[in-house]
Amino acid sequence: MQDVMDIIKNVERVYESNTSFQVLKDFERVLDQLDVYVYDNWLDGELASGPHIGRHWVTCRFFWPLEKMPDPMGGKRLLDYDCKVGYVKTSMLKPRKIRTPDDIRPGTKKGKLDKEPIWIVEIKMPKKLIADIWTGYEEKFDFDGEAQAENAEQPADTTAADAGGAAAPAPAAPAGGDAAGGGAEAVI
């Protein structure tokens, strides 16, 4: 059974630790790169506990309201990448909003605690997968976070010398035009 206070303490722990926060961001990046968020309700999950960092694994638990269970096909997608996924139907204790005197716990000024049914999904992800996704992400972006050009543009007038020192011929002019390229272009 989950408690709202446990979830709040876990979130505070994550924000206080740069390592936990970075690992959680990397965990999230893997879920995004594997297209788990395409499946129904996966985007609506909230962190319940974690990340718990082990020697070879990182484990996080997320929760959803009972009526918004995440699509199991998203979890099945993770299984293809050696992740371990478990689903548990449980409940969470939430304080009731105080509207009448009956909503107050006896002897306190706090609201009564209600059990709300939820789904907990525990994902145990190999550290190697997180490192592999991070390496691909690092190659795609430079240090400023800007995307690098996939194909660098080269001027059309350049000539390349081969091993014998002779220059390769310049590219041919487009059909129907002059050498300067001022003719009509064909549209495909």
OpenMM code with the backbone's topology and positions (N, CA, C; nanometers):
from openmm import Vec3, app, unit

residues = "MET GLN ASP VAL MET ASP ILE ILE LYS ASN VAL GLU ARG VAL TYR GLU SER ASN THR SER PHE GLN VAL LEU LYS ASP PHE GLU ARG VAL LEU ASP GLN LEU ASP VAL TYR VAL TYR ASP ASN TRP LEU ASP GLY GLU LEU ALA SER GLY PRO HIS ILE GLY ARG HIS TRP VAL THR CYS ARG PHE PHE TRP PRO LEU GLU LYS MET PRO ASP PRO MET GLY GLY LYS ARG LEU LEU ASP TYR ASP CYS LYS VAL GLY TYR VAL LYS THR SER MET LEU LYS PRO ARG LYS ILE ARG THR PRO ASP ASP ILE ARG PRO GLY THR LYS LYS GLY LYS LEU ASP LYS GLU PRO ILE TRP ILE VAL GLU ILE LYS MET PRO LYS LYS LEU ILE ALA ASP ILE TRP THR GLY TYR GLU GLU LYS PHE ASP PHE ASP GLY GLU ALA GLN ALA GLU ASN ALA GLU GLN PRO ALA ASP THR THR ALA ALA ASP ALA GLY GLY ALA ALA ALA PRO ALA PRO ALA ALA PRO ALA GLY GLY ASP ALA ALA GLY GLY GLY ALA GLU ALA VAL ILE".split()
positions = [
    Vec3(0.0852, -0.1170, 0.0000),
    Vec3(0.0000, 0.0000, 0.0000),
    Vec3(0.0899, 0.1235, 0.0000),
    Vec3(0.0593, 0.2180, -0.0858),
    Vec3(0.1343, 0.3427, -0.0982),
    Vec3(0.0738, 0.4502, -0.0096),
    Vec3(0.1543, 0.5462, 0.0247),
    Vec3(0.1101, 0.6597, 0.1035),
    Vec3(0.1581, 0.7859, 0.0324),
    Vec3(0.0770, 0.8881, 0.0304),
    Vec3(0.1118, 1.0133, -0.0368),
    Vec3(0.2396, 1.0717, 0.0229),
    Vec3(0.2565, 1.0598, 0.1532),
    Vec3(0.3760, 1.1143, 0.2183),
    Vec3(0.5029, 1.0434, 0.1711),
    Vec3(0.4955, 0.9131, 0.1478),
    Vec3(0.6115, 0.8401, 0.0962),
    Vec3(0.6502, 0.8898, -0.0422),
    Vec3(0.5498, 0.9164, -0.1248),
    Vec3(0.5750, 0.9656, -0.2603),
    Vec3(0.6385, 1.1043, -0.2548),
    Vec3(0.5883, 1.1901, -0.1683),
    Vec3(0.6444, 1.3253, -0.1546),
    Vec3(0.7892, 1.3183, -0.1056),
    Vec3(0.8176, 1.2327, -0.0079),
    Vec3(0.9542, 1.2180, 0.0426),
    Vec3(1.0474, 1.1657, -0.0661),
    Vec3(0.9987, 1.0746, -0.1506),
    Vec3(1.0801, 1.0214, -0.2592),
    Vec3(1.1135, 1.1311, -0.3599),
    Vec3(1.0151, 1.2122, -0.3952),
    Vec3(1.0395, 1.3213, -0.4908),
    Vec3(1.1394, 1.4214, -0.4323),
    Vec3(1.1282, 1.4524, -0.3041),
    Vec3(1.2242, 1.5425, -0.2399),
    Vec3(1.3647, 1.4830, -0.2441),
    Vec3(1.3753, 1.3522, -0.2204),
    Vec3(1.5062, 1.2854, -0.2236),
    Vec3(1.5679, 1.2933, -0.3633),
    Vec3(1.4852, 1.2776, -0.4659),
    Vec3(1.5351, 1.2839, -0.6034),
    Vec3(1.5867, 1.4243, -0.6345),
    Vec3(1.5120, 1.5262, -0.5953),
    Vec3(1.5536, 1.6633, -0.6246),
    Vec3(1.6759, 1.7059, -0.5434),
    Vec3(1.6988, 1.6472, -0.4274),
    Vec3(1.8145, 1.6823, -0.3452),
    Vec3(1.9427, 1.6153, -0.3943),
    Vec3(1.9318, 1.5090, -0.4695),
    Vec3(2.0482, 1.4339, -0.5160),
    Vec3(2.0642, 1.4511, -0.6670),
    Vec3(2.1770, 1.5093, -0.7074),
    Vec3(2.2021, 1.5272, -0.8509),
    Vec3(2.2136, 1.3932, -0.9223),
    Vec3(2.2711, 1.2936, -0.8562),
    Vec3(2.2857, 1.1627, -0.9177),
    Vec3(2.1500, 1.0982, -0.9434),
    Vec3(2.0623, 1.0991, -0.8444),
    Vec3(1.9291, 1.0392, -0.8614),
    Vec3(1.8516, 1.1114, -0.9703),
    Vec3(1.8625, 1.2441, -0.9724),
    Vec3(1.7899, 1.3216, -1.0726),
    Vec3(1.8412, 1.2899, -1.2129),
    Vec3(1.9735, 1.2800, -1.2297),
    Vec3(2.0315, 1.2485, -1.3604),
    Vec3(1.9929, 1.1076, -1.4041),
    Vec3(1.9961, 1.0117, -1.3117),
    Vec3(1.9594, 0.8738, -1.3452),
    Vec3(1.8121, 0.8668, -1.3848),
    Vec3(1.7269, 0.9418, -1.3140),
    Vec3(1.5845, 0.9429, -1.3479),
    Vec3(1.5612, 1.0031, -1.4865),
    Vec3(1.6357, 1.1078, -1.5198),
    Vec3(1.6243, 1.1669, -1.6547),
    Vec3(1.6700, 1.0678, -1.7612),
    Vec3(1.7777, 0.9951, -1.7342),
    Vec3(1.8254, 0.8945, -1.8289),
    Vec3(1.7257, 0.7796, -1.8425),
    Vec3(1.6643, 0.7397, -1.7309),
    Vec3(1.5613, 0.6359, -1.7313),
    Vec3(1.4447, 0.6799, -1.8205),
    Vec3(1.4044, 0.8049, -1.8033),
    Vec3(1.2944, 0.8611, -1.8817),
    Vec3(1.3306, 0.8686, -2.0307),
    Vec3(1.4561, 0.9020, -2.0584),
    Vec3(1.5027, 0.9097, -2.1971),
    Vec3(1.4917, 0.7739, -2.2647),
    Vec3(1.5243, 0.6667, -2.1922),
    Vec3(1.5145, 0.5318, -2.2482),
    Vec3(1.3691, 0.4990, -2.2803),
    Vec3(1.2778, 0.5299, -2.1878),
    Vec3(1.1352, 0.5041, -2.2140),
    Vec3(1.0881, 0.5814, -2.3372),
    Vec3(1.1371, 0.7031, -2.3525),
    Vec3(1.0982, 0.7853, -2.4672),
    Vec3(1.1571, 0.7295, -2.5969),
    Vec3(1.2844, 0.6932, -2.5950),
    Vec3(1.3501, 0.6411, -2.7153),
    Vec3(1.2914, 0.5070, -2.7594),
    Vec3(1.2422, 0.4285, -2.6652),
    Vec3(1.1819, 0.2991, -2.6994),
    Vec3(1.0339, 0.3119, -2.7345),
    Vec3(0.9847, 0.4348, -2.7415),
    Vec3(0.8463, 0.4657, -2.7820),
    Vec3(0.7407, 0.4030, -2.6921),
    Vec3(0.7687, 0.3966, -2.5640),
    Vec3(0.6717, 0.3418, -2.4691),
    Vec3(0.5538, 0.4378, -2.4536),
    Vec3(0.5788, 0.5680, -2.4668),
    Vec3(0.4736, 0.6675, -2.4463),
    Vec3(0.3696, 0.6695, -2.5581),
    Vec3(0.3924, 0.5926, -2.6630),
    Vec3(0.2933, 0.5823, -2.7709),
    Vec3(0.1712, 0.5045, -2.7223),
    Vec3(0.1921, 0.4140, -2.6298),
    Vec3(0.0832, 0.3287, -2.5807),
    Vec3(-0.0042, 0.4042, -2.4813),
    Vec3(-0.1302, 0.3641, -2.4738),
    Vec3(-0.2301, 0.4330, -2.3915),
    Vec3(-0.1876, 0.4456, -2.2457),
    Vec3(-0.2051, 0.5656, -2.1916),
    Vec3(-0.1904, 0.6020, -2.0508),
    Vec3(-0.0482, 0.5960, -1.9963),
    Vec3(0.0524, 0.5585, -2.0737),
    Vec3(0.1881, 0.5549, -2.0216),
    Vec3(0.2376, 0.6947, -1.9860),
    Vec3(0.1913, 0.7941, -2.0544),
    Vec3(0.2351, 0.9313, -2.0302),
    Vec3(0.1803, 0.9864, -1.8986),
    Vec3(0.0715, 0.9272, -1.8461),
    Vec3(0.0045, 0.9783, -1.7263),
    Vec3(0.0612, 0.9241, -1.5957),
    Vec3(0.1609, 0.8365, -1.6011),
    Vec3(0.2163, 0.7768, -1.4805),
    Vec3(0.2939, 0.8770, -1.3964),
    Vec3(0.2958, 0.8521, -1.2656),
    Vec3(0.3706, 0.9362, -1.1722),
    Vec3(0.4671, 0.8496, -1.0947),
    Vec3(0.5805, 0.9072, -1.0580),
    Vec3(0.6831, 0.8343, -0.9856),
    Vec3(0.6352, 0.8015, -0.8445),
    Vec3(0.6402, 0.6750, -0.8087),
    Vec3(0.6022, 0.6324, -0.6736),
    Vec3(0.7262, 0.6114, -0.5872),
    Vec3(0.8291, 0.5474, -0.6439),
    Vec3(0.9546, 0.5313, -0.5711),
    Vec3(1.0678, 0.5084, -0.6704),
    Vec3(1.1867, 0.5435, -0.6277),
    Vec3(1.3037, 0.5241, -0.7118),
    Vec3(1.3594, 0.6563, -0.7600),
    Vec3(1.4614, 0.6551, -0.8337),
    Vec3(1.5307, 0.5378, -0.8859),
    Vec3(1.6158, 0.4715, -0.7792),
    Vec3(1.6094, 0.3396, -0.7756),
    Vec3(1.6935, 0.2602, -0.6871),
    Vec3(1.8055, 0.2055, -0.7746),
    Vec3(1.9273, 0.2492, -0.7464),
    Vec3(2.0410, 0.2185, -0.8321),
    Vec3(2.1177, 0.1018, -0.7722),
    Vec3(2.1221, -0.0081, -0.8462),
    Vec3(2.1976, -0.1256, -0.8051),
    Vec3(2.3242, -0.1382, -0.8887),
    Vec3(2.3893, -0.2500, -0.8751),
    Vec3(2.5135, -0.2697, -0.9488),
    Vec3(2.4904, -0.2794, -1.0989),
    Vec3(2.3855, -0.3515, -1.1385),
    Vec3(2.3586, -0.3714, -1.2807),
    Vec3(2.2212, -0.3215, -1.3239),
    Vec3(2.1387, -0.2817, -1.2299),
    Vec3(2.0002, -0.2471, -1.2597),
    Vec3(1.9620, -0.1134, -1.1978),
    Vec3(1.8666, -0.0465, -1.2609),
    Vec3(1.8016, 0.0722, -1.2051),
    Vec3(1.6525, 0.0401, -1.2004),
    Vec3(1.5922, 0.0571, -1.0829),
    Vec3(1.4512, 0.0220, -1.0634),
    Vec3(1.3709, 0.1452, -1.0264),
    Vec3(1.2584, 0.1638, -1.0954),
    Vec3(1.1642, 0.2719, -1.0640),
    Vec3(1.0239, 0.2127, -1.0586),
    Vec3(0.9418, 0.2708, -0.9718),
    Vec3(0.8009, 0.2305, -0.9620),
    Vec3(0.7148, 0.3527, -0.9927),
    Vec3(0.6178, 0.3347, -1.0808),
    Vec3(0.5254, 0.4408, -1.1202),
    Vec3(0.3839, 0.3980, -1.0856),
    Vec3(0.2939, 0.4957, -1.0650),
    Vec3(0.1550, 0.4603, -1.0344),
    Vec3(0.0582, 0.5345, -1.1242),
    Vec3(-0.0587, 0.4705, -1.1441),
    Vec3(-0.1693, 0.5220, -1.2228),
    Vec3(-0.2988, 0.4960, -1.1469),
    Vec3(-0.4012, 0.5811, -1.1646),
    Vec3(-0.5326, 0.5476, -1.1084),
    Vec3(-0.5824, 0.4169, -1.1704),
    Vec3(-0.6690, 0.3478, -1.0992),
    Vec3(-0.7156, 0.2164, -1.1431),
    Vec3(-0.7789, 0.2198, -1.2822),
    Vec3(-0.8570, 0.3238, -1.3101),
    Vec3(-0.9268, 0.3311, -1.4388),
    Vec3(-0.8347, 0.3714, -1.5545),
    Vec3(-0.7099, 0.4111, -1.5252),
    Vec3(-0.6157, 0.4511, -1.6303),
    Vec3(-0.4945, 0.3581, -1.6331),
    Vec3(-0.5195, 0.2299, -1.6305),
    Vec3(-0.4095, 0.1329, -1.6340),
    Vec3(-0.3289, 0.1519, -1.7622),
    Vec3(-0.1942, 0.1515, -1.7519),
    Vec3(-0.1126, 0.1639, -1.8734),
    Vec3(-0.1263, 0.0392, -1.9609),
    Vec3(-0.1208, 0.0598, -2.0902),
    Vec3(-0.1346, -0.0494, -2.1854),
    Vec3(-0.0205, -0.1499, -2.1654),
    Vec3(-0.0515, -0.2761, -2.1411),
    Vec3(0.0532, -0.3769, -2.1194),
    Vec3(0.1460, -0.3959, -2.2396),
    Vec3(0.1049, -0.3539, -2.3577),
    Vec3(0.1922, -0.3657, -2.4748),
    Vec3(0.3155, -0.2763, -2.4606),
    Vec3(0.3031, -0.1655, -2.3878),
    Vec3(0.4187, -0.0804, -2.3618),
    Vec3(0.5205, -0.1533, -2.2751),
    Vec3(0.4715, -0.2245, -2.1754),
    Vec3(0.5595, -0.3049, -2.0914),
    Vec3(0.6215, -0.4199, -2.1694),
    Vec3(0.5448, -0.4763, -2.2610),
    Vec3(0.5962, -0.5859, -2.3429),
    Vec3(0.7089, -0.5359, -2.4328),
    Vec3(0.6982, -0.4119, -2.4773),
    Vec3(0.8035, -0.3524, -2.5596),
    Vec3(0.9348, -0.3438, -2.4815),
    Vec3(0.9248, -0.3153, -2.3518),
    Vec3(1.0444, -0.3080, -2.2681),
    Vec3(1.1081, -0.4448, -2.2485),
    Vec3(1.0269, -0.5502, -2.2483),
    Vec3(1.0803, -0.6856, -2.2294),
    Vec3(1.1773, -0.7233, -2.3410),
    Vec3(1.1559, -0.6697, -2.4618),
    Vec3(1.2444, -0.6980, -2.5742),
    Vec3(1.3850, -0.6418, -2.5519),
    Vec3(1.4005, -0.5483, -2.4594),
    Vec3(1.5300, -0.4859, -2.4302),
    Vec3(1.5845, -0.5296, -2.2937),
    Vec3(1.5461, -0.6481, -2.2493),
    Vec3(1.5929, -0.7104, -2.1249),
    Vec3(1.5504, -0.6372, -1.9985),
    Vec3(1.4458, -0.5553, -2.0053),
    Vec3(1.3912, -0.4930, -1.8852),
    Vec3(1.2956, -0.5916, -1.8193),
    Vec3(1.2751, -0.5736, -1.6906),
    Vec3(1.1784, -0.6561, -1.6186),
    Vec3(1.0657, -0.5642, -1.5745),
    Vec3(0.9423, -0.6017, -1.6064),
    Vec3(0.8264, -0.5181, -1.5792),
    Vec3(0.7258, -0.5979, -1.4981),
    Vec3(0.6768, -0.5371, -1.3897),
    Vec3(0.5766, -0.6014, -1.3061),
    Vec3(0.4605, -0.5070, -1.2785),
    Vec3(0.3388, -0.5613, -1.2775),
    Vec3(0.2171, -0.4840, -1.2517),
    Vec3(0.1563, -0.5308, -1.1196),
    Vec3(0.1177, -0.4365, -1.0354),
    Vec3(0.0548, -0.4697, -0.9084),
    Vec3(-0.0668, -0.3797, -0.8907),
    Vec3(-0.1800, -0.4417, -0.8564),
    Vec3(-0.3014, -0.3663, -0.8252),
    Vec3(-0.3048, -0.3490, -0.6737),
    Vec3(-0.3012, -0.2233, -0.6289),
    Vec3(-0.2968, -0.1951, -0.4858),
    Vec3(-0.3773, -0.0693, -0.4577),
    Vec3(-0.3548, -0.0091, -0.3433),
    Vec3(-0.4273, 0.1137, -0.3103),
    Vec3(-0.3314, 0.2151, -0.2495),
    Vec3(-0.3742, 0.3389, -0.2495),
    Vec3(-0.2955, 0.4476, -0.1945),
    Vec3(-0.3806, 0.5217, -0.0928),
    Vec3(-0.3190, 0.5572, 0.0202),
    Vec3(-0.3892, 0.6348, 0.1221),
    Vec3(-0.3777, 0.7830, 0.0884),
    Vec3(-0.4936, 0.8473, 0.0738),
    Vec3(-0.4968, 0.9902, 0.0454),
    Vec3(-0.5835, 1.0590, 0.1491),
    Vec3(-0.5411, 1.1757, 0.1961),
    Vec3(-0.6262, 1.2484, 0.2908),
    Vec3(-0.7496, 1.3052, 0.2201),
    Vec3(-0.8611, 1.2986, 0.2884),
    Vec3(-0.9879, 1.3474, 0.2355),
    Vec3(-0.9941, 1.4995, 0.2499),
    Vec3(-1.0535, 1.5677, 0.1523),
    Vec3(-1.0756, 1.7116, 0.1657),
    Vec3(-1.1823, 1.7344, 0.2721),
    Vec3(-1.1562, 1.8288, 0.3582),
    Vec3(-1.2481, 1.8546, 0.4694),
    Vec3(-1.3576, 1.9500, 0.4224),
    Vec3(-1.4792, 1.8961, 0.4189),
    Vec3(-1.5950, 1.9773, 0.3798),
    Vec3(-1.6979, 1.9827, 0.4924),
    Vec3(-1.7030, 1.8757, 0.5706),
    Vec3(-1.7957, 1.8686, 0.6837),
    Vec3(-1.7184, 1.8204, 0.8062),
    Vec3(-1.7725, 1.8363, 0.9256),
    Vec3(-1.7033, 1.7867, 1.0456),
    Vec3(-1.6803, 1.6357, 1.0453),
    Vec3(-1.7602, 1.5607, 0.9687),
    Vec3(-1.7416, 1.4154, 0.9614),
    Vec3(-1.6147, 1.3770, 0.8843),
    Vec3(-1.5578, 1.4709, 0.8072),
    Vec3(-1.4367, 1.4441, 0.7297),
    Vec3(-1.3091, 1.4550, 0.8126),
    Vec3(-1.3191, 1.4925, 0.9391),
    Vec3(-1.2026, 1.5127, 1.0245),
    Vec3(-1.1762, 1.3866, 1.1060),
    Vec3(-1.0468, 1.3480, 1.1159),
    Vec3(-1.0082, 1.2345, 1.2009),
    Vec3(-1.0287, 1.2728, 1.3466),
    Vec3(-1.0841, 1.1838, 1.4269),
    Vec3(-1.1064, 1.2153, 1.5684),
    Vec3(-0.9750, 1.2510, 1.6401),
    Vec3(-0.9786, 1.3596, 1.7165),
    Vec3(-0.8638, 1.4019, 1.7948),
    Vec3(-0.7607, 1.4820, 1.7178),
    Vec3(-0.7860, 1.5085, 1.5900),
    Vec3(-0.6912, 1.5868, 1.5095),
    Vec3(-0.7674, 1.6911, 1.4295),
    Vec3(-0.6943, 1.7708, 1.3558),
    Vec3(-0.7549, 1.8661, 1.2627),
    Vec3(-0.7278, 1.8256, 1.1182),
    Vec3(-0.6898, 1.6990, 1.0995),
    Vec3(-0.6562, 1.6471, 0.9678),
    Vec3(-0.7719, 1.5662, 0.9117),
    Vec3(-0.7755, 1.5584, 0.7773),
    Vec3(-0.8808, 1.4831, 0.7110),
    Vec3(-0.8630, 1.3335, 0.7252),
    Vec3(-0.9722, 1.2606, 0.7157),
    Vec3(-0.9678, 1.1144, 0.7205),
    Vec3(-0.8912, 1.0635, 0.5989),
    Vec3(-0.8350, 0.9450, 0.6125),
    Vec3(-0.7590, 0.8841, 0.5043),
    Vec3(-0.8479, 0.7879, 0.4272),
    Vec3(-0.8499, 0.8054, 0.2964),
    Vec3(-0.9277, 0.7184, 0.2089),
    Vec3(-0.8332, 0.6331, 0.1252),
    Vec3(-0.8752, 0.5094, 0.0991),
    Vec3(-0.7987, 0.4214, 0.0113),
    Vec3(-0.8462, 0.4437, -0.1319),
    Vec3(-0.7509, 0.4737, -0.2175),
    Vec3(-0.7814, 0.4937, -0.3591),
    Vec3(-0.7112, 0.3824, -0.4368),
    Vec3(-0.7844, 0.3025, -0.5174),
    Vec3(-0.7195, 0.1925, -0.5902),
    Vec3(-0.6293, 0.2464, -0.7020),
    Vec3(-0.5101, 0.1865, -0.7146),
    Vec3(-0.4135, 0.2294, -0.8163),
    Vec3(-0.3437, 0.1083, -0.8767),
    Vec3(-0.2757, 0.1314, -0.9891),
    Vec3(-0.1866, 0.0349, -1.0501),
    Vec3(-0.0446, 0.0808, -1.0249),
    Vec3(0.0405, -0.0083, -0.9823),
    Vec3(0.1836, 0.0194, -0.9676),
    Vec3(0.2555, -0.0629, -1.0744),
    Vec3(0.3417, 0.0034, -1.1507),
    Vec3(0.4243, -0.0657, -1.2498),
    Vec3(0.5697, -0.0489, -1.2084),
    Vec3(0.6349, -0.1610, -1.1832),
    Vec3(0.7767, -0.1583, -1.1467),
    Vec3(0.8583, -0.1953, -1.2698),
    Vec3(0.9524, -0.1078, -1.3051),
    Vec3(1.0384, -0.1309, -1.4203),
    Vec3(1.1814, -0.1439, -1.3707),
    Vec3(1.2413, -0.2580, -1.4007),
    Vec3(1.3799, -0.2839, -1.3657),
    Vec3(1.4578, -0.2840, -1.4966),
    Vec3(1.5429, -0.1821, -1.5129),
    Vec3(1.6105, -0.1582, -1.6400),
    Vec3(1.7618, -0.1820, -1.6242),
    Vec3(1.8234, -0.2526, -1.7191),
    Vec3(1.9674, -0.2736, -1.7102),
    Vec3(2.0443, -0.1421, -1.7323),
    Vec3(2.1503, -0.1229, -1.6559),
    Vec3(2.2318, -0.0021, -1.6712),
    Vec3(2.2944, 0.0047, -1.8098),
    Vec3(2.3225, -0.1099, -1.8681),
    Vec3(2.3825, -0.1135, -2.0016),
    Vec3(2.2892, -0.0501, -2.1042),
    Vec3(2.1605, -0.0749, -2.0932),
    Vec3(2.0638, -0.0149, -2.1848),
    Vec3(2.0627, 0.1371, -2.1692),
    Vec3(2.0662, 0.1846, -2.0462),
    Vec3(2.0683, 0.3292, -2.0217),
    Vec3(2.1940, 0.3901, -2.0822),
    Vec3(2.3092, 0.3231, -2.0662),
    Vec3(2.4350, 0.3740, -2.1216),
    Vec3(2.4321, 0.3735, -2.2737),
    Vec3(2.3744, 0.2684, -2.3348),
    Vec3(2.3670, 0.2614, -2.4804),
    Vec3(2.2796, 0.3731, -2.5373),
    Vec3(2.1668, 0.3993, -2.4746),
    Vec3(2.0781, 0.5064, -2.5208),
    Vec3(2.1465, 0.6411, -2.5026),
    Vec3(2.2171, 0.6609, -2.3904),
    Vec3(2.2862, 0.7866, -2.3646),
    Vec3(2.3951, 0.8103, -2.4687),
    Vec3(2.4677, 0.7037, -2.5079),
    Vec3(2.5726, 0.7174, -2.6085),
    Vec3(2.5134, 0.7622, -2.7409),
    Vec3(2.4009, 0.7046, -2.7799),
    Vec3(2.3349, 0.7467, -2.9032),
    Vec3(2.2857, 0.8898, -2.8951),
    Vec3(2.2374, 0.9288, -2.7797),
    Vec3(2.1893, 1.0657, -2.7590),
    Vec3(2.3060, 1.1642, -2.7650),
    Vec3(2.4197, 1.1265, -2.7077),
    Vec3(2.5373, 1.2124, -2.7067),
    Vec3(2.5898, 1.2338, -2.8482),
    Vec3(2.5859, 1.1300, -2.9306),
    Vec3(2.6336, 1.1417, -3.0681),
    Vec3(2.5422, 1.2295, -3.1524),
    Vec3(2.4146, 1.2300, -3.1216),
    Vec3(2.3184, 1.3063, -3.2008),
    Vec3(2.3260, 1.4560, -3.1703),
    Vec3(2.3619, 1.4914, -3.0492),
    Vec3(2.3651, 1.6314, -3.0068),
    Vec3(2.5061, 1.6710, -2.9671),
    Vec3(2.5399, 1.7970, -2.9957),
    Vec3(2.6685, 1.8470, -2.9492),
    Vec3(2.6555, 1.8959, -2.8052),
    Vec3(2.7588, 1.9543, -2.7495),
    Vec3(2.7585, 1.9938, -2.6091),
    Vec3(2.6612, 2.1069, -2.5794),
    Vec3(2.6221, 2.1859, -2.6791),
    Vec3(2.5274, 2.2955, -2.6571),
    Vec3(2.3836, 2.2479, -2.6615),
    Vec3(2.3609, 2.1203, -2.6970),
    Vec3(2.2258, 2.0670, -2.7037),
    Vec3(2.1597, 2.0890, -2.8386),
    Vec3(2.2374, 2.1413, -2.9348),
    Vec3(2.1807, 2.1634, -3.0678),
    Vec3(2.2063, 2.0404, -3.1534),
    Vec3(2.1112, 2.0096, -3.2380),
    Vec3(2.1245, 1.8929, -3.3240),
    Vec3(2.2342, 1.9176, -3.4266),
    Vec3(2.3191, 1.8176, -3.4479),
    Vec3(2.4230, 1.8289, -3.5484),
    Vec3(2.3625, 1.7950, -3.6830),
    Vec3(2.4186, 1.8546, -3.7880),
    Vec3(2.3693, 1.8296, -3.9233),
    Vec3(2.4005, 1.6855, -3.9612),
    Vec3(2.3028, 1.6148, -4.0111),
    Vec3(2.3215, 1.4765, -4.0526),
    Vec3(2.4140, 1.4692, -4.1745),
    Vec3(2.3876, 1.5535, -4.2734),
    Vec3(2.4696, 1.5580, -4.3945),
    Vec3(2.5257, 1.6981, -4.4077),
    Vec3(2.6546, 1.7104, -4.3966),
    Vec3(2.7155, 1.8425, -4.4104),
    Vec3(2.7082, 1.8855, -4.5563),
    Vec3(2.6671, 2.0077, -4.5784),
    Vec3(2.6569, 2.0591, -4.7155),
    Vec3(2.7952, 2.0957, -4.7650),
    Vec3(2.8267, 2.0593, -4.8895),
    Vec3(2.9537, 2.0919, -4.9492),
    Vec3(2.9265, 2.1750, -5.0739),
    Vec3(3.0121, 2.2708, -5.1036),
    Vec3(2.9932, 2.3503, -5.2242),
    Vec3(3.0003, 2.2622, -5.3479),
    Vec3(2.9215, 2.2914, -5.4483),
    Vec3(2.9136, 2.2113, -5.5695),
    Vec3(3.0342, 2.2313, -5.6588),
    Vec3(3.1119, 2.3391, -5.6463),
    Vec3(3.2230, 2.3693, -5.7355),
    Vec3(3.3536, 2.3050, -5.6925),
    Vec3(3.3583, 2.2375, -5.5794),
    Vec3(3.4842, 2.1822, -5.5309),
    Vec3(3.5222, 2.0602, -5.6123),
    Vec3(3.6538, 2.0438, -5.6290),
    Vec3(3.7051, 1.9258, -5.6976),
    Vec3(3.7953, 1.8520, -5.6012),
    Vec3(3.7948, 1.7229, -5.6094),
    Vec3(3.8749, 1.6409, -5.5190),
    Vec3(3.9903, 1.5803, -5.5961),
    Vec3(4.1049, 1.5772, -5.5348),
    Vec3(4.2225, 1.5170, -5.5983),
    Vec3(4.2280, 1.3710, -5.5589),
    Vec3(4.2603, 1.2840, -5.6581),
    Vec3(4.2727, 1.1431, -5.6259),
    Vec3(4.4157, 1.1142, -5.5842),
    Vec3(4.4481, 0.9879, -5.5590),
    Vec3(4.5786, 0.9504, -5.5068),
    Vec3(4.6907, 0.9878, -5.6030),
    Vec3(4.6647, 0.9900, -5.7337),
    Vec3(4.7675, 1.0224, -5.8319),
    Vec3(4.7905, 1.1718, -5.8461),
    Vec3(4.7167, 1.2536, -5.7820),
    Vec3(4.7361, 1.3976, -5.7875),
    Vec3(4.6503, 1.4644, -5.8925),
    Vec3(4.5795, 1.3905, -5.9768),
    Vec3(4.4948, 1.4508, -6.0797),
    Vec3(4.3628, 1.4896, -6.0185),
    Vec3(4.3071, 1.5992, -6.0644),
    Vec3(4.1802, 1.6479, -6.0127),
    Vec3(4.0652, 1.5723, -6.0764),
    Vec3(3.9658, 1.5429, -5.9999),
    Vec3(3.8452, 1.4758, -6.0513),
    Vec3(3.7639, 1.5779, -6.1285),
    Vec3(3.6887, 1.5353, -6.2295),
    Vec3(3.6099, 1.6302, -6.3076),
    Vec3(3.5006, 1.6937, -6.2227),
    Vec3(3.4689, 1.8178, -6.2551),
    Vec3(3.3633, 1.8908, -6.1849),
    Vec3(3.2291, 1.8292, -6.2203),
    Vec3(3.1285, 1.8426, -6.1341),
    Vec3(2.9972, 1.7870, -6.1648),
    Vec3(2.9392, 1.8483, -6.2907),
    Vec3(2.8646, 1.7687, -6.3651),
    Vec3(2.8047, 1.8135, -6.4913),
    Vec3(2.6957, 1.9152, -6.4629),
    Vec3(2.6770, 2.0069, -6.5568),
    Vec3(2.5721, 2.1088, -6.5462),
    Vec3(2.4372, 2.0431, -6.5652),
    Vec3(2.3303, 2.0974, -6.5044),
    Vec3(2.1975, 2.0389, -6.5221),
    Vec3(2.1533, 2.0434, -6.6676),
    Vec3(2.0766, 1.9448, -6.7080),
    Vec3(2.0272, 1.9363, -6.8453),
    Vec3(1.9383, 2.0559, -6.8769),
    Vec3(1.9607, 2.1113, -6.9946),
    Vec3(1.8761, 2.2227, -7.0389),
    Vec3(1.9232, 2.3570, -6.9865),
    Vec3(2.0364, 2.3617, -6.9198),
    Vec3(2.0822, 2.4890, -6.8652),
    Vec3(2.2242, 2.5165, -6.9056),
    Vec3(2.2725, 2.6373, -6.8794),
    Vec3(2.4103, 2.6713, -6.9095),
    Vec3(2.5008, 2.6275, -6.7964),
    Vec3(2.6291, 2.6473, -6.8127),
    Vec3(2.7268, 2.5996, -6.7156),
    Vec3(2.7101, 2.6703, -6.5799),
    Vec3(2.6580, 2.7903, -6.5787),
    Vec3(2.6403, 2.8662, -6.4532),
    Vec3(2.5189, 2.8185, -6.3767),
    Vec3(2.4392, 2.7339, -6.4346),
    Vec3(2.3237, 2.6816, -6.3640),
    Vec3(2.2023, 2.7741, -6.3719),
    Vec3(2.1981, 2.8624, -6.4727),
    Vec3(2.0869, 2.9560, -6.4822),
    Vec3(1.9691, 2.9035, -6.5603),
    Vec3(1.9737, 2.7785, -6.6072),
    Vec3(1.8647, 2.7238, -6.6877),
    Vec3(1.7483, 2.6797, -6.6016),
    Vec3(1.6457, 2.6253, -6.6661),
    Vec3(1.5257, 2.5783, -6.5947),
    Vec3(1.5581, 2.4497, -6.5206),
    Vec3(1.4979, 2.4339, -6.4082),
    Vec3(1.5180, 2.3129, -6.3284),
    Vec3(1.3954, 2.2230, -6.3419),
    Vec3(1.4195, 2.0959, -6.3449),
    Vec3(1.3095, 1.9996, -6.3533),
    Vec3(1.2553, 1.9758, -6.2120),
    Vec3(1.1245, 1.9783, -6.1980),
    Vec3(1.0598, 1.9522, -6.0702),
    Vec3(1.0072, 1.8106, -6.0710),
    Vec3(1.0416, 1.7375, -5.9708),
    Vec3(0.9987, 1.5969, -5.9646),
    Vec3(0.8768, 1.5876, -5.8774),
] * unit.nanometer
topology = app.Topology()
chain = topology.addChain("A")
for resn in residues:
    res = topology.addResidue(resn, chain)
    for name in ("N", "CA", "C"):
        topology.addAtom(name, app.Element.getBySymbol(name[0]), res)
